[in-house]
Amino acid sequence: MSYSVGQVAGFAGVTVRTLHHYDEIGLLVPSERTYAGHRRYSDADLDRLQQILFYRELGFPLDEVAALLDDPDADPRSHLRRQHELLTARIEKLQKMAAAVEHALEARTMGINLTPEERFEVFGDHDPEQYAEETRERWGGTEAYAESQRRAARYTKEDWQRIQAETDAWNERYAALVAAGEPPSGGAAMDLAEEHRQHISRWYFEVPYEMHRCFGEMYVSDERFKAYYDAMGAGVAEHLRDAILANADRHAS
């Protein structure tokens, strides 16, 4: 059984011009021709075309493809082994490329799509992505996490500067309140705890009071959060935890 050049072009998803070119350079010469000179391709020709297109897909130039296919020491199984090796190598390369793109996408989704100079200008020596992977693993499946990603992806350098300025100002006021001996159950401390909750809700995701309670406990139980707040003053982490709990109780009642 043989096939016309148009049929083969349709089977293989190539143009008739491509098949003519392969014939002209001796890469794929059809096994038959009609009395009128029309090309006719056999099943063996189709097998060879499949090999050609495989190597072309991997970027091999036509002269190298011809050398591979016309190697007198090669047999169909050797071509299959070589193709398997090439495909495996390409898959590994594509997986690495996909991983690199994924990491880049995660960074952009976090909203930290700033130049190194801008990141230092906004965050100083604090790395805003230091715990990004841990955050994704712990809360990646929650709506709160998804909402924070959606919001942060829209933020500009100016937005991050405003967020950082608000955070710094709040830290200074809360540290001063603790240093002045204000109790965590006092109105001033509870007001700042409420401001803390609203800051997260405004910039990242909505924080109900029960969730804020959990945050307060985490600020004491997680040594990294405790170190962050206690760097503002001795006992600040526990003071803030107690103020958050008191504020939640106040609004619950």
N, C-alpha and C positions, 0 to 999 in steps of 0.2 A: 504494500500500500504506500502511496506517495501523496505529497501535499503540495499545493501551489504556494508561491511566495506570499500571497495575500493571506492564505490560511495560517502559515507559519508565523507571520507577523502578528496575527490575531492571537494565536496560542501563547506566544512568548511576550506579548506586550511591547514589541519593538516596531520600528517603522520598516517599510519595504526598502527605503533608501539604505537603512543600516544593513539589511541582509545583502543588498547589492554590493555594498562596500566590503563586507566580509568575504563575499565571493571574489571580488576584484583583487583583494590582497592575499587570497589563498587561505584565509582563516577558516572559512566554512564554504566549501565548494559543494553545491548540491549534487547528489548522486546521479541524477537523471536530468535530461532535457527533452522536451517534446520536439517533434519534427519542426515545429515553428520556432524553436529556440527558447521556449519558456522553461524556467527552472522548476524542478520537482524535487522535493525533499523526502528522504526516507526516515524511518524511525531512528536509525543510527545517526542521521544528520541532526535530528531533534535532540538526541542525547548529547551530541557534541555542542550544540547551541546552548543547551542547559549548562554545560561546563563553562563555556565561554562567558555566559552572563553571570555565573557565580563569581568567577575571578574578576570580571569587570566591576561587579558590585563591591568587591574588596579593594578596588583601586589599582589593579594590575594593568599596565599598558598592554596594548594589543600584541606587541612583539613578544612580550614575556608570556602572555597567554598562549600564543602559538608554540613557543618553545616548551611550555609545560605539557600541552596536549600532544605534541608530536614527539615527545621523549620516547625513544624506542624501548627504554627499560621500564616505563610506567605501564601499569595495568589499571583497570577500573577501580580495583580495591585500593591501590596506592593513591589514586586521586581522592577517593572518599576519605582515606585517613588524613591526607593533607588538608582537605576541606574541613574536616572535623577539628583539626589542630588550629586552622586559621579562624574558624568560627569561635572556638573556645577563647582564643586570644582576643578576638574582637569583642566578645561578650564581656570579658574581664575589663577591657578598656572602657566599654560603654558603661559598665557598672560603676567604675571609678568616676567617669564623667558625670553620671547621674547623681552619685553621692556628692560630688563637688557642687553641682547645681542645687541639690537639696539643701546643703549647708548654707549656700549663698541665699537661697530663698528663705530659709528660716531666719537668717540675719536680717533680711529686708522685712520679713513679716513682723519681726520684733520691733521694727521701726527704727533700728539703729543703722540706717543707711546713710551714714555720715562719713566724711573723709576722716582720716586719722587726726588731722589738725582740728576739725570741728568736734570730734568726740572728746579730745583732750580739753578743748575750750569749754564744752558743756559739762563734762563729768569729772574733769581733773584726772587724778590717778585711780579713780574708781571705775572698774570695768562693769558696765551695765549688763553684759551678757555672761558674767561669771557663773551664774547659776541657771542659765537659760535651759540647758539640757536637763538638769534636775527638775526644774519647774515643769518642763514639758512632760517628763516621765511621771511626775506626781499628779499633775492636774490637767494633762493634755486632753483628756476626754470630757472635761467639764465645759459647760456653757460660759462660765466666768472666764476661763482661759481663752476660749474662742473669741469672746467679746474683747478681751484685752488685746488680742492679736489684731483684730479688725481695727480697733481704734489706733493702736500704736503705729500701724502701717501707714496711717494718714499723717502722722506728725512730722513737722518740719524741724529744722534746727531751732527756730525761734520757739516752737512749742516745747521742745525738750528743755530749752533754757528757762522758760517760764515754770515748768514742772520742777526743775532743780531749784530754782529760786524760792518757790513756795515751800519745798521740802526743807531747805536750809533755814528759812525764816521760822518755820514751825519748830524745827529742832532747837533753835536758839531760845525761843519763847518757852518751850517745855523744859529745857535744861534750867533756865532761870527760875521757873516756877518750882521745880524740885529743890533747887539750891536755896530758895526762900523759905522752904519748910511747909509749903502748901500741901494739905492732905489729898490723897488721890480721890477721896469721896467728896471733896469740896467742889463748889460750883466752877471755879476757874479751871481745875484739872479736868472735870467732866466736859467742859466746853471745848477744851483743846482736844480731848479724846474724840468728841463729836466732829471736830474739824478734821482730825486725822481720818475718820471714816469717810467723810464727805470728799476729801481729797482723792482717796482711792476710787470712790464711786464716780467722781467727775472725770478722772483721767484714764482709768483702766477698766473697771467693771463695777456693777452695783454690789454694794456690800451691806447685806442685812445685818441687824444687830447680833443675831446668833453667829453669823460668820465672823463678825468683828470680835466676838468673845473668843472664838477659836484662834484668831490672829493674836490676841492678847496673850493667850496661854503659850502659843508658839514662840512669842518674843522672849519668854523666860525659859522654855524647855529646849529650844534650839540654841546651842551655844554661839552660833554665828550671829543670830539676831540679838541675843543677849549682849554679845561683845559690841555690836554696833550701837545699841542704845546706851549701854553702860559707858561707852567711850565719851558720851555727852556729860556724864556725871555718875558718881557712885549710886547704885540703886535705881537708876532711871528705868531700866527694863521692867522691874517688878512694880514700880510706881505706875508706869504706863499701863501694865496689865490690869492693875487694880482700878485705875481710872476708867479703862475701857469697860470693865465689868460693871462698875458703878453707873456709868453712863447708859449701858444697855438696860440695867435694872430700872433706871430712872424713866427711860422711854417705854419700857414694858409696863410700868405702872401708870 
